């Protein structure tokens, strides 16, 4: 189904098949594999098949909702056979509109459509990627000495510098440097200028220095955590190894103690398997004998039924009455036949007598004319 969907996309079926005109959405990757709505799936199958047949170069009418499904399926399969494809399944498999047969038919038609339009794969064209030039941004985190001097020069009043210059001039004259500035005034001036002298360094998350610092911090954290956890892990490892040794030794002890029981169990298991085999053989013989017994029982029932029928016929007087009636009827028919025979014999006798009298008369008639002729002669 996935291969079929890719072939339909190559044929641009979403626009050319006009599925939206038929109020149908494009099929999903598993549309024709599982039953969701058989009527809708069958109509989608017929629509795509008709479009693919037309795409393959054979004229085919677009199916309608109320067309005969059997005629539609037979026409689609005849077109598929005309492409030289084999159809080794009954047409009724396509009535559901889903399944392996539906996917096979649509896949074959899609291949024929791709052959008709002479589709061929081309070499892929990879887009050229332009390398972005790295822009060097000024790092606000780095401070130069000139910036600090400028900020200090802006924040510190000129009277302080004048006092400093005066003191420096005096130092040239005197070996010991002494300041004439009042300490209280100096502290007040420092408190006033102190907020302006604070340097705020804005950190950038993309700076590699921050990442390096984070790596060092994480490394220190891992090392400090590892120192604590290594002892617990070693302790846990030792306890697990001791437990495993105890379990293995206990297993060996149990195996040694229960070895004879295991051998007995194996012997009993072998006897049980032999008993099961004998039981299976005996059950096979029982079934065969049961079948023979059922056949014999059926034959016995038939014989009993025949004996009952014969006994009922022997004890029943109805056949005897019928025989007597038949004999009386035969006697009556015999009497009637005798009468008819007598009548026929009488009739024949009369006919013979009549014929004999006719013959004698004819003979006398022939003799008289002959004597008359002789006398005249």
C-alpha positions in Angstrom: 0.0 0.0 0.0 2.9 2.4 0.7 4.5 1.6 -2.7 1.1 2.2 -4.3 0.7 5.6 -2.6 4.2 6.7 -3.7 3.3 5.7 -7.3 0.1 7.7 -7.1 2.0 10.7 -5.9 4.3 10.4 -8.9 1.3 10.4 -11.1 -0.1 13.6 -9.3 -3.3 11.8 -8.5 -4.5 14.4 -6.0 -5.1 17.0 -8.7 -5.7 14.9 -11.8 -8.0 12.2 -10.2 -10.4 15.0 -9.0 -11.1 13.3 -5.7 -12.4 16.5 -4.2 -15.0 16.7 -7.0 -16.3 13.3 -5.8 -16.2 14.5 -2.1 -13.4 12.1 -1.3 -10.2 12.7 0.7 -6.9 11.3 -0.5 -6.2 7.8 0.9 -3.9 7.3 3.8 -0.9 4.9 4.0 -3.1 2.0 5.2 -6.4 2.9 3.5 -6.9 -0.3 1.4 -5.3 -2.7 4.0 -7.9 -2.5 6.8 -11.7 -2.4 6.6 -13.1 1.0 7.6 -16.1 1.7 5.3 -16.6 -1.0 2.6 -18.9 1.1 0.5 -16.6 4.1 0.5 -13.5 2.0 0.0 -15.1 0.1 -3.0 -16.1 3.4 -4.7 -12.6 4.8 -4.1 -11.1 1.6 -5.5 -13.2 1.8 -8.7 -12.5 5.6 -9.1 -8.7 5.2 -8.8 -8.8 2.1 -11.1 -10.7 3.9 -13.8 -8.4 6.9 -13.6 -5.3 4.7 -13.8 -6.7 2.8 -16.8 -7.3 6.1 -18.6 -3.9 7.3 -17.5 -2.4 4.1 -19.0 -3.9 4.9 -22.4 -7.0 2.7 -22.5 -10.4 4.6 -22.6 -12.6 3.7 -19.6 -15.7 5.3 -18.3 -15.7 6.8 -14.8 -17.8 4.7 -12.5 -20.9 6.0 -10.7 -22.2 5.2 -7.2 -25.2 3.2 -8.4 -23.4 1.0 -11.1 -23.5 -2.8 -10.8 -20.4 -3.8 -8.8 -20.0 -7.2 -10.6 -20.0 -5.5 -14.0 -17.6 -2.9 -12.8 -15.2 -5.5 -11.3 -15.3 -7.6 -14.4 -14.5 -4.7 -16.7 -11.6 -3.6 -14.5 -10.2 -7.2 -14.5 -10.6 -7.5 -18.2 -8.6 -4.2 -18.7 -6.0 -5.6 -16.3 -5.7 -8.8 -18.3 -5.3 -6.7 -21.5 -2.1 -5.3 -20.0 -0.8 -8.8 -19.7 -1.2 -9.1 -15.9 -2.3 -12.4 -14.4 -5.4 -12.6 -12.2 -5.4 -15.7 -10.0 -8.1 -14.8 -7.5 -12.0 -14.7 -7.8 -13.6 -11.4 -8.6 -15.6 -11.5 -5.4 -12.4 -10.6 -3.4 -12.6 -7.1 -4.8 -16.2 -6.4 -3.6 -15.1 -5.5 -0.2 -12.9 -2.7 -1.6 -9.8 -3.6 0.6 -7.3 -6.3 1.0 -4.3 -7.7 -0.8 -6.2 -8.2 -4.1 -7.3 -4.6 -4.3 -3.8 -3.3 -3.6 -2.4 -5.7 -6.2 -4.8 -4.5 -8.9 -4.2 -0.8 -8.2 -0.4 -1.3 -8.0 -0.4 -3.1 -11.4 -2.5 -0.3 -13.0 -0.2 2.4 -11.5 2.9 0.6 -13.0 1.2 0.5 -16.4 0.3 4.2 -16.1 4.0 5.1 -15.3 5.1 3.0 -18.2 2.7 4.8 -20.5 3.9 8.3 -19.5 7.5 7.1 -19.9 8.4 7.9 -16.3 12.1 7.5 -15.4 14.1 8.4 -12.3 16.5 11.4 -12.7 19.6 12.2 -10.8 18.8 14.2 -7.6 19.7 17.9 -7.7 21.2 19.0 -4.4 20.8 22.8 -3.5 24.1 24.7 -3.0 24.5 25.8 0.5 26.2 29.2 1.1 28.5 29.3 4.0 27.7 32.1 6.3 30.5 34.4 7.1 31.3 34.5 10.8 30.8 38.0 12.1 33.1 38.9 14.8 31.2 40.8 17.5 32.7 43.0 20.0 32.7 41.3 23.4 31.4 43.6 26.0 32.8 41.3 28.7 36.4 42.3 27.9 37.4 45.6 29.4 40.4 47.6 28.3 42.5 49.8 30.5 41.6 52.8 28.4 37.8 52.3 29.1 38.4 52.1 32.8 40.6 55.2 32.7 37.9 57.0 30.8 35.2 56.0 33.2 37.3 56.9 36.2 38.2 60.3 34.5 34.5 61.0 34.0 33.5 60.1 37.6 36.4 61.5 39.7 36.2 65.3 40.3 39.0 67.6 39.2 39.8 68.8 42.7 41.2 65.4 43.6 43.5 65.4 40.6 44.7 68.9 41.5 45.5 67.8 45.0 47.3 64.7 43.6 49.4 66.9 41.3 50.2 69.3 44.1 51.3 66.4 46.3 53.5 65.1 43.4 55.1 68.5 43.1 55.8 68.6 46.8 57.3 65.0 46.6 59.9 66.4 44.4 60.9 68.8 47.1 60.4 66.4 50.1 61.4 62.8 50.4 58.3 61.8 52.3 54.9 62.2 50.5 52.2 63.8 52.6 48.6 64.4 51.5 46.9 67.7 52.4 43.4 66.3 51.5 41.0 65.8 54.4 40.1 62.2 54.9 36.5 62.9 55.6 36.0 64.8 52.4 37.9 62.0 50.5 35.5 59.3 52.0 32.4 61.4 51.1 33.7 61.8 47.6 34.4 58.1 47.2 30.9 57.3 48.4 29.4 59.7 45.9 31.4 58.4 43.0 31.3 54.7 43.9 28.1 53.8 42.0 29.5 55.3 38.8 32.8 53.3 39.2 31.0 49.9 39.3 31.8 47.9 36.1 28.8 45.8 34.8 30.0 42.9 32.6 27.2 41.5 30.4 27.6 37.8 29.8 26.9 36.2 26.5 25.7 32.6 26.5 27.3 32.0 23.1 30.7 32.9 24.4 33.1 29.9 24.4 34.7 31.2 27.7 31.4 30.6 29.5 31.1 27.1 28.1 34.6 26.3 29.2 33.8 27.6 32.7 30.7 25.6 32.8 32.6 22.5 31.7 35.1 23.0 34.5 32.3 23.5 37.0 30.6 20.3 35.8 33.9 18.5 35.9 34.5 19.6 39.5 31.0 18.7 40.5 31.3 15.2 38.9 34.7 14.6 40.6 33.3 15.8 44.0 30.2 13.6 43.6 32.3 10.7 42.4 34.4 10.8 45.5 31.4 10.3 47.6 29.6 7.8 45.4 32.7 5.7 44.6 32.8 4.5 48.2 29.1 3.6 48.2 29.5 1.8 44.8 32.5 -0.2 46.0 30.6 -1.2 49.1 27.6 -2.2 47.0 29.9 -4.1 44.7 31.5 -6.0 47.6 28.1 -6.8 49.1 26.7 -8.0 45.7 29.8 -10.2 45.1 29.5 -11.7 48.6 25.8 -12.4 48.0 26.5 -14.0 44.7 29.1 -16.2 46.3 26.7 -17.2 49.0 24.0 -18.0 46.4 26.4 -20.1 44.2 27.6 -22.0 47.3 24.0 -22.6 48.4 23.1 -23.8 44.9 26.0 -26.3 44.9 25.0 -27.5 48.4 21.3 -27.9 47.3 22.3 -29.7 44.1 24.5 -32.1 46.1 21.8 -32.8 48.6 19.0 -33.2 46.1 20.9 -35.1 43.4 19.2 -38.5 44.2 15.8 -36.8 44.1 16.6 -35.3 40.8 17.6 -38.7 39.4 14.4 -40.2 40.8 12.4 -37.4 39.3 14.0 -38.0 35.9 13.2 -41.7 36.1 9.6 -41.0 37.1 9.4 -38.5 34.2 10.7 -41.2 31.8 8.1 -43.6 33.1 5.4 -41.0 32.7 6.4 -40.4 29.1 6.2 -44.1 28.4 2.8 -44.4 30.1 1.6 -41.5 28.0 2.8 -43.2 24.8 1.0 -46.4 25.8 -2.1 -44.4 26.6 -2.0 -42.8 23.2 -1.6 -46.1 21.5 -4.5 -47.6 23.6 -6.7 -44.6 23.0 -6.1 -45.0 19.2 -7.2 -48.7 19.4 -10.2 -47.7 21.4 -11.3 -45.2 18.9 -10.9 -47.7 16.1 -12.9 -50.3 17.9 -15.5 -47.6 18.8 -15.9 -46.9 15.1 -16.3 -50.6 14.3 -18.8 -51.0 17.1 -20.9 -48.0 15.7 -20.9 -49.6 12.2 -22.0 -53.0 13.6 -24.7 -51.2 15.6 -26.0 -49.5 12.5 -26.1 -52.8 10.6 -27.9 -54.5 13.6 -30.5 -51.7 13.6 -31.1 -52.2 9.9 -31.5 -56.0 10.4 -33.9 -55.4 13.3 -36.0 -53.0 11.2 -36.2 -55.5 8.4 -37.2 -58.3 10.8 -39.9 -56.1 12.3 -41.3 -55.3 8.9 -41.4 -59.0 7.9 -43.0 -60.0 11.2 -45.6 -57.3 10.9 -46.3 -58.4 7.4 -46.7 -62.1 8.5 -49.0 -61.3 11.4 -51.1 -58.9 9.4 -54.3 -60.3 7.8 -54.7 -57.5 5.3 -52.6 -59.3 2.6 -54.7 -62.5 3.0 -57.9 -60.5 2.5 -56.4 -58.9 -0.5 -55.4 -62.4 -1.9 -59.0 -63.7 -1.4 -60.4 -60.7 -3.1 -58.0 -61.1 -6.0 -59.0 -64.8 -6.3 -62.7 -64.0 -6.4 -62.0 -61.3 -9.0 -60.0 -63.8 -11.0 -62.9 -66.4 -10.8 -65.4 -63.8 -12.0 -63.1 -62.7 -14.8 -62.6 -66.5 -15.7 -66.4 -67.0 -15.9 -66.7 -63.9 -18.1 -63.9 -65.2 -20.3 -65.5 -68.6 -20.6 -68.8 -67.0 -21.7 -67.0 -64.9 -24.2 -65.1 -67.9 -25.5 -68.3 -69.8 -25.9 -69.9 -67.0 -27.8 -66.9 -66.7 -30.0 -66.9 -70.5 -30.7 -70.6 -70.4 -31.5 -70.0 -67.5 -33.9 -67.2 -69.3 -35.5 -69.3 -72.5 -35.9 -72.1 -70.5 -37.5 -69.6 -68.8 -39.9 -68.1 -72.2 -40.8 -71.6 -73.7 -41.4 -72.6 -70.8 -43.5 -69.4 -70.9 -45.5 -69.9 -74.7 -46.0 -73.5 -74.2 -47.2 -72.3 -71.5 -49.6 -69.7 -73.8 -51.0 -72.2 -76.6 -51.6 -74.6 -74.2 -53.3 -71.9 -72.9 -55.5 -70.9 -76.4 -56.5 -74.5 -77.3 -57.4 -74.8 -74.1 -59.4 -71.8 -74.9 -61.5 -72.8 -78.6 -62.2 -76.4 -77.8 -63.5 -75.3 -75.4 -66.3 -72.7 -77.9 -67.5 -75.3 -80.6 -68.0 -77.6 -78.2 -69.9 -74.8 -77.3 -72.3 -74.0 -81.0 -72.9 -77.6 -81.8 -73.7 -78.0 -79.1 -76.3 -74.8 -80.1 -77.9 
